[in-house]
Amino acid sequence: MSFDEIVETLIKEAQARGEFDDLPGKGKPIDLTEYFNTPEDVRVAQSMLKNAGMVPVEIDLMQDIVALKEALAATTDESEKHKIQKSLIEKQLQFNLLLERRR
């Protein structure tokens, strides 16, 4: 049996067990517009990073900022609010500096 046949058999067995039934986006068309609008030399690298779960630093910082804003809104302790505000200002500064460097 060739490698392709083994893989095909494993996929069919997994389908029969229903292992693909709850995947996100099931039954929806795949929109590849953004993928093909990206230059080919950049496309492969971005796809590899995305598949590996790697995200740009900017995205991490934005997620941290959102989490800090939510924590700030949820807390009533003044000393905790002060700590969160300080962290929030630092993250926003890091984000702004990163964007400025990229210009």
Secondary structure, 3 states (H helix, E strand, C coil): CCHHHHHHHHHHHHHHHCCCCCCCCCCCCCCCHHHHHCCHHHHHHHHHHHHCCCCCHHHHHHHHHHHHHHHHHHCCCHHHHHHHHHHHHHHHHHHHHHHHHHC
